Amino acid sequence: MNTPLRRLASVVLVMFLALLGSVTAVQYVQAGSLNNDPRNVRTIYREFGNARGSIVVAGEAVASSTPVDDAFGYQRVYADGPLWSAVTGFYSIANGAGWGLEDTQDDVLTGRSDRLFFSRLRDVLTGQRPEGATVETTLLPAAQQAARDALGQQQGAVVAIEPATGRILALVSTPGYDPNTLAVHDTAAASQAFDELVAAPGNPLRSKATQENYPPGSTFKLVTAAAALEDGRWTPESELPAPTELELPLSSSTLGNFGGGGCGADPISLADALRVSCNTAFAGLGIELGAEALEEQAQRFGFDADPPAILPNAAGSTFPDDLDGAQTALAAIGQGSVTASPLQMALVAAAIANDGVLMEPTLVDTVRAADLSVVSRTEPSVRSEAVSGTTAESLTRMMVGVVEGGSGTSAQIGGVQVAGKTGTAQTTAEAAPHAWFTGFAPTDDPRVAVAVFVQNGGDLGSEATGGRVAAPIARAVMQAVLGS
């Protein structure tokens, strides 16, 4: 073979090896990533061509897949979509799986989870079309509906939890949205619906219950009171200075009470300061405790920790570092740089209700394969010990005082003893305050802890308080749980 032929043969051999290597890389090395690439139309057809599992509340599917006569095979359908949108999220050809259980439980809903290996093997052996697993939630329809109805057209959120287990009974964010508009097989229509929701007032696609943080206002006084009781130098009867105005350390500013008046007594007991939500007393208490003690107590309730993984993109509640005296005073009353989600404040109440033990919140009860066999079942687990049982008992008595004769009387339920705390959180000089309430019932055997957040005072605007706006919503949700 002469030299030109040898060179040509070498070039052909190199090209053949390069082609073989490229094919191997595409078909073997990159197979997984290419199959899972959302731009892969065959992947989309494959997923929509199989029956995606249902999301179930109390035995009824709130998200399911219905056979249709088109190229995709199945249409995702949401029953009463706006009511459950903060829970389900959406599943869309154009926009993927978004934000709710459709996202966090996508692997089991599609059937791809390793937990469903034997189900997939059975489908291969029997020739059956693959089906996803069903996700059964912990939610209580009566509580969810009560929360949605009580919020009405106001922007806000409600979270209700079973204190002893961490099971979430209601999770509502308003304004909600209809996931059915995003699930349509017309990609142009689905994309347009998504863009409209992104631009809509109140950002309905983001859950105010779990994905957003706000200043918790006076509901945070529960954390400050807990720090004082855990310190040992204070009891519910301990007297605190309660001036009409408090001069903030290292500052020319002063702090007043809501409405500009006094707190009814000076000095005032810790229990009465919580009952009437006395800002100056709690700000002074925070200064005496110090930022480090407040931060440590907040962290025991879940602040600064990784947020619970019940839904994607959950916001982690924060307590700021390196506070000076004035900032510590503001932090002690839930203002300044302290932020919390409604889920976080529901966890504070739930921990107090559960003898000081904070349970891991859960939204998924059971996952079942297509043959109804149990794939997994969520068992209650402890997240932290927030306070001692003695402190929890003292806080409960103090919170009962808030509802029976303080700022939270609108949360009263006939024949049921309710514990709670109101909050009216200042935002900016131009915006109305946020209205909060968190509490639990009944106090002798807590079945529900709830947090209510109404953005910028809702219907009452600048006239709003947590007691006037949020407490009645909490009462409605607690009644729904206790009456079910």
C-alpha positions in Angstrom: 0.0 0.0 0.0 1.5 3.3 -1.0 1.7 6.3 1.2 -1.4 8.2 0.0 -3.6 5.2 0.6 -2.2 4.6 4.1 -2.9 8.3 4.9 -6.4 8.0 3.6 -7.0 4.8 5.5 -5.7 6.4 8.7 -8.1 9.4 8.2 -11.0 7.1 7.6 -10.1 5.0 10.7 -9.9 8.2 12.9 -13.2 9.4 11.5 -14.8 6.0 12.2 -13.5 5.9 15.8 -14.7 9.5 16.3 -18.2 8.6 15.0 -18.3 5.5 17.2 -17.2 7.5 20.2 -19.8 10.2 19.5 -22.6 7.7 19.1 -21.6 5.9 22.3 -21.6 9.2 24.2 -25.0 10.2 23.0 -26.7 6.8 23.4 -25.0 5.7 26.7 -23.2 8.5 28.5 -25.7 11.3 27.8 -28.8 9.1 27.6 -30.1 10.0 31.0 -29.7 13.7 30.7 -31.1 13.8 27.2 -34.1 11.7 28.2 -34.8 14.1 31.1 -34.3 17.3 29.2 -37.6 19.1 29.1 -36.9 20.2 25.6 -37.0 16.6 24.5 -40.4 16.2 22.8 -40.3 12.5 23.1 -39.9 12.7 26.8 -42.9 15.0 27.1 -45.0 12.6 24.9 -43.8 9.7 27.0 -44.7 11.3 30.3 -48.1 12.6 29.2 -48.7 9.2 27.5 -48.6 7.5 30.9 -51.2 8.0 33.6 -49.7 10.4 36.1 -50.7 9.6 39.7 -53.3 11.5 41.6 -53.0 13.9 44.5 -55.7 13.0 47.0 -57.3 14.9 49.9 -59.6 12.9 52.2 -60.2 10.2 49.6 -61.0 12.6 46.7 -58.6 13.4 43.9 -57.8 17.1 43.6 -55.3 16.5 40.8 -55.7 13.6 38.4 -55.0 12.5 34.8 -57.9 11.9 32.4 -57.6 10.0 29.1 -57.9 12.3 26.0 -57.9 11.7 22.3 -54.8 13.7 21.3 -51.1 13.1 20.9 -50.4 13.3 24.6 -52.9 10.7 25.8 -53.7 12.2 29.2 -54.9 15.6 30.4 -54.1 16.8 33.9 -57.2 18.0 35.6 -57.6 19.9 38.9 -60.8 19.7 40.9 -61.6 23.1 42.5 -58.2 24.3 41.4 -58.0 27.7 43.1 -58.8 26.2 46.5 -55.9 23.7 46.3 -53.4 25.6 44.1 -51.0 26.4 46.9 -50.8 22.7 47.6 -50.9 21.0 44.2 -49.0 23.5 42.1 -49.3 22.7 38.4 -48.1 20.3 35.8 -47.8 21.8 32.3 -46.5 20.8 28.9 -45.3 24.4 28.4 -44.1 25.2 32.0 -43.2 21.8 33.6 -44.0 20.9 37.2 -44.5 24.0 39.3 -44.0 24.7 43.0 -46.4 22.4 44.8 -46.7 18.6 45.3 -46.6 18.3 41.5 -43.0 19.4 41.9 -41.8 17.8 45.1 -43.6 14.5 44.4 -42.9 14.4 40.7 -40.8 11.2 40.8 -43.5 9.2 42.4 -46.4 10.8 40.5 -44.6 9.9 37.2 -43.6 6.4 38.5 -39.8 7.1 38.1 -39.0 6.9 41.8 -36.7 4.1 43.0 -39.4 3.3 45.5 -41.6 2.1 42.6 -38.9 -0.3 41.1 -41.0 -3.4 41.6 -44.1 -1.7 40.2 -42.1 -0.8 37.1 -40.8 -4.4 36.9 -44.3 -5.8 37.1 -45.4 -3.5 34.3 -42.6 -4.7 32.0 -43.3 -8.3 32.7 -47.1 -8.0 32.3 -47.0 -5.5 29.4 -49.1 -3.0 31.3 -48.8 0.7 30.6 -46.8 2.4 33.4 -48.8 4.3 35.9 -47.6 6.8 38.5 -48.3 6.5 42.3 -51.0 8.3 44.2 -50.0 10.9 46.8 -52.4 11.0 49.7 -52.2 14.3 51.7 -52.7 15.1 55.4 -55.2 18.0 54.5 -58.7 18.4 56.0 -61.1 19.7 53.4 -63.3 21.5 56.0 -60.3 23.4 57.3 -59.1 24.3 53.9 -62.5 25.6 52.8 -63.0 27.5 56.0 -59.6 29.2 55.6 -60.3 30.1 52.0 -63.8 31.5 52.7 -62.6 33.5 55.7 -59.8 35.1 53.8 -62.2 36.1 51.0 -60.7 38.6 48.6 -57.9 39.6 51.0 -54.4 38.7 50.2 -52.8 36.5 52.8 -52.3 33.0 54.0 -53.4 30.4 56.6 -51.6 27.3 57.9 -53.2 24.9 60.3 -51.2 22.0 61.9 -51.9 19.1 64.2 -49.5 19.9 67.0 -48.8 16.3 68.2 -47.9 15.0 64.7 -47.0 17.9 62.5 -49.6 17.0 60.0 -50.7 20.0 58.0 -54.5 20.3 58.0 -54.9 23.5 55.9 -52.5 25.5 53.7 -54.1 28.4 51.8 -52.5 31.3 50.0 -54.6 34.1 48.4 -55.0 35.1 45.7 -55.0 31.6 44.4 -55.1 30.5 40.7 -56.6 27.8 38.5 -53.9 25.2 37.6 -56.2 24.0 34.8 -55.3 27.1 32.7 -51.6 26.0 32.8 -52.3 22.3 32.2 -53.9 22.7 28.8 -52.2 21.0 25.8 -52.2 24.1 23.8 -48.7 25.3 24.5 -49.3 28.9 23.4 -52.3 29.2 25.7 -50.5 27.6 28.6 -47.5 29.9 28.2 -49.8 33.0 28.0 -51.7 31.9 31.1 -48.4 31.5 32.9 -47.2 35.0 31.9 -50.5 36.5 33.0 -50.2 34.9 36.4 -46.6 36.1 36.8 -47.8 39.6 36.1 -51.0 39.4 38.1 -51.4 41.5 41.4 -50.5 39.6 44.5 -48.2 37.1 42.6 -50.6 34.2 42.9 -48.0 31.6 41.7 -46.0 32.1 44.9 -47.4 30.8 48.1 -47.6 33.4 50.9 -47.9 30.5 53.3 -44.5 29.0 52.6 -42.5 30.9 50.0 -42.6 34.4 51.5 -41.4 36.0 54.7 -42.9 39.0 56.5 -42.3 40.9 59.7 -44.2 38.8 62.3 -45.0 41.7 64.6 -46.3 41.0 68.0 -46.8 37.2 67.4 -43.0 37.1 67.9 -43.5 38.2 71.5 -44.2 34.5 72.1 -40.5 33.8 71.3 -39.3 36.7 73.5 -41.6 35.5 76.4 -40.3 32.0 75.9 -36.7 33.2 76.1 -37.4 35.1 79.4 -39.2 32.1 80.9 -36.4 29.7 79.8 -33.8 32.1 81.3 -35.2 31.5 84.8 -35.1 35.1 86.0 -38.6 35.8 84.9 -42.0 34.2 85.6 -45.5 35.2 84.2 -45.9 37.3 87.3 -42.6 39.2 87.0 -43.0 42.9 86.6 -41.6 44.8 83.7 -41.2 48.5 83.1 -43.9 49.7 80.7 -43.5 53.4 79.9 -45.6 55.1 77.3 -42.4 55.6 75.3 -39.1 53.7 75.5 -35.9 55.5 74.6 -33.9 53.1 72.4 -30.3 52.5 73.3 -27.6 54.2 71.2 -30.3 56.0 69.3 -32.2 59.3 69.4 -35.4 57.4 68.5 -38.2 56.3 70.8 -40.6 53.3 70.7 -44.2 53.7 71.5 -47.1 51.3 72.0 -49.8 50.6 69.4 -52.1 53.6 69.3 -49.6 55.8 71.2 -51.0 55.1 74.7 -49.9 53.2 77.7 -50.3 49.6 78.6 -52.7 50.0 81.5 -50.1 49.7 84.2 -46.4 50.6 84.8 -44.9 48.3 85.8 -46.8 45.5 84.3 -46.6 41.7 84.7 -45.1 39.6 81.9 -48.5 37.8 81.5 -50.4 41.1 81.2 -47.8 42.6 78.9 -48.5 39.7 76.5 -52.2 39.9 77.0 -52.4 43.6 75.9 -49.4 43.3 73.6 -47.3 46.0 75.3 -44.5 47.0 73.0 -42.4 49.0 75.5 -42.4 46.2 78.0 -41.3 43.6 75.5 -38.7 45.8 73.9 -37.2 46.5 77.3 -37.3 42.8 78.1 -35.5 42.1 74.8 -32.7 44.6 75.7 -32.3 43.0 79.1 -32.2 39.4 77.7 -29.8 40.4 74.9 -29.7 39.6 71.2 -27.9 36.3 71.8 -30.6 34.9 74.0 -33.3 36.0 71.6 -31.5 34.5 68.7 -30.9 31.2 70.4 -34.6 30.9 71.4 -35.7 31.8 67.9 -33.5 29.1 66.4 -35.0 26.5 68.8 -38.4 27.4 67.2 -36.9 26.9 63.7 -35.6 30.4 62.7 -32.4 30.5 60.7 -32.7 26.7 60.0 -33.3 25.1 56.7 -37.0 25.5 56.0 -39.2 22.4 56.2 -39.1 20.5 52.9 -42.9 20.1 52.5 -43.0 22.3 49.4 -40.4 23.6 47.0 -38.7 27.0 47.4 -39.9 27.4 51.0 -38.6 30.5 52.7 -36.4 30.2 55.8 -37.5 32.5 58.6 -34.7 34.7 59.8 -33.4 36.3 63.0 -30.6 38.8 62.3 -27.0 38.7 63.6 -25.0 41.4 65.3 -27.8 43.5 66.7 -27.2 46.7 68.6 -29.4 47.7 71.5 -32.0 49.5 69.4 -32.2 46.7 66.9 -32.6 44.2 69.7 -35.5 46.1 71.1 -37.2 46.1 67.7 -36.4 42.4 67.2 -38.1 41.5 70.5 -41.4 42.8 69.2 -41.1 41.1 65.8 -40.0 44.2 63.9 -36.7 45.3 62.3 -35.0 42.6 60.4 -36.9 39.6 61.9 -38.9 37.8 59.2 -41.1 34.7 59.3 -43.5 32.8 57.0 -47.0 31.9 58.1 -45.8 28.3 58.3 -43.1 29.3 60.7 -45.5 31.1 63.1 -47.9 28.1 63.0 -44.9 26.0 64.1 -44.3 28.3 67.0 -47.8 27.9 68.2 -47.8 24.1 67.5 -44.6 23.7 69.6 -46.1 25.5 72.6 -49.2 23.4 72.2 -47.2 20.2 72.1 -45.5 20.7 75.5 -42.6 22.5 73.9 -41.7 19.8 71.3 -41.7 21.0 67.6 -42.7 18.3 65.2 -41.5 18.2 61.6 -44.4 19.4 59.4 -45.7 17.1 56.8 -48.1 17.4 53.9 -47.8 13.8 52.5 -49.5 11.1 54.5 -49.2 8.0 52.2 -47.8 7.2 48.8 -49.6 4.3 47.0 -48.7 2.4 43.9 -51.3 1.9 41.1 -52.3 -1.4 42.7 -53.0 0.5 46.0 -50.1 -1.1 47.8 -48.4 1.3 50.3 -45.1 2.6 48.9 -44.3 4.8 51.9 -46.1 6.3 54.9 -44.9 9.4 56.7 -44.4 8.9 60.4 -44.3 11.8 62.9 -40.7 13.0 63.7 -39.3 15.6 66.1 -37.7 18.7 64.6 -36.5 20.2 67.9 -37.3 20.9 71.5 -38.3 24.5 71.4 -39.0 25.0 75.2 -39.4 23.0 78.3 -42.8 21.5 79.2 -43.0 24.0 82.1 -42.4 27.0 79.9 -44.9 25.7 77.4 -47.5 25.4 80.2 -46.8 29.0 81.3 -47.0 30.3 77.8 -50.3 28.5 77.2 -51.8 30.2 80.3 -50.5 33.6 79.1 -51.9 33.0 75.6 -55.3 32.0 77.1 -55.3 35.5 78.7 -54.8 37.1 75.3 -57.9 35.4 73.9 -60.1 35.6 77.0 -59.4 39.2 78.0 -56.8 40.8 75.8 -56.1 41.7 72.2 -57.4 38.3 70.8 -60.9 38.1 72.0 -62.2 37.7 68.4 -60.7 34.2 68.4 -63.0 32.9 71.2 -64.9 29.7 70.6 -67.9 28.9 72.8 -67.2 26.0 75.0 -63.6 25.7 73.9 -60.6 27.3 75.6 -58.4 28.9 73.0 -54.8 30.1 73.4 -53.4 32.8 71.0 -51.4 35.8 70.2 -52.2 38.7 67.9 -49.8 40.7 65.8 -49.9 44.0 63.9 -46.7 44.3 61.9 -45.6 47.7 60.6 -44.1 47.7 57.1 -43.4 51.1 55.6 -44.7 54.6 56.3 -46.9 54.4 53.2 -48.2 50.8 53.5 -50.8 49.5 55.9 -49.6 47.1 58.6 -49.9 43.3 58.2 -52.4 41.6 60.5 -51.4 38.3 62.2 -52.8 35.8 64.6 -51.4 32.5 65.8 -52.8 30.1 68.4 -54.2 26.7 69.2 -57.2 24.9 70.6 -58.4 23.3 72.8 -55.8 24.0 75.4 -56.3 20.8 77.4 -55.8 18.5 74.4 -54.6 20.6 71.4 -55.9 19.4 68.1 -55.1 22.3 65.9 -52.5 25.1 65.8 -53.0 27.9 63.3 -51.3 31.0 61.9 -53.2 33.6 59.9 -51.5 36.4 57.9 -53.4 39.1 56.1 -51.2 41.3 54.0 -51.4 45.1 54.6 -54.5 44.8 56.7 -56.8 43.3 54.1 -60.2 45.0 53.8 -59.5 47.3 56.8 -56.2 48.6 55.5 -54.5 51.0 57.9 -57.3 50.5 60.5 -56.5 46.8 60.7 -55.1 45.0 63.8 -54.4 41.3 64.2 -57.3 41.0 66.7 -59.8 42.6 64.3 -58.7 41.0 61.0 -56.7 37.8 61.6 -58.2 36.4 64.8 -61.7 35.8 63.3 -60.2 33.9 60.4 -58.2 31.7 62.9 -61.4 31.1 64.9 -63.2 29.9 61.7 -60.4 27.4 60.8 -60.2 26.1 64.4 -63.9 25.6 64.5 -63.8 23.7 61.2 -61.1 21.3 62.6 -62.8 20.8 66.0 -66.2 20.3 64.3 -65.0 17.7 61.8 
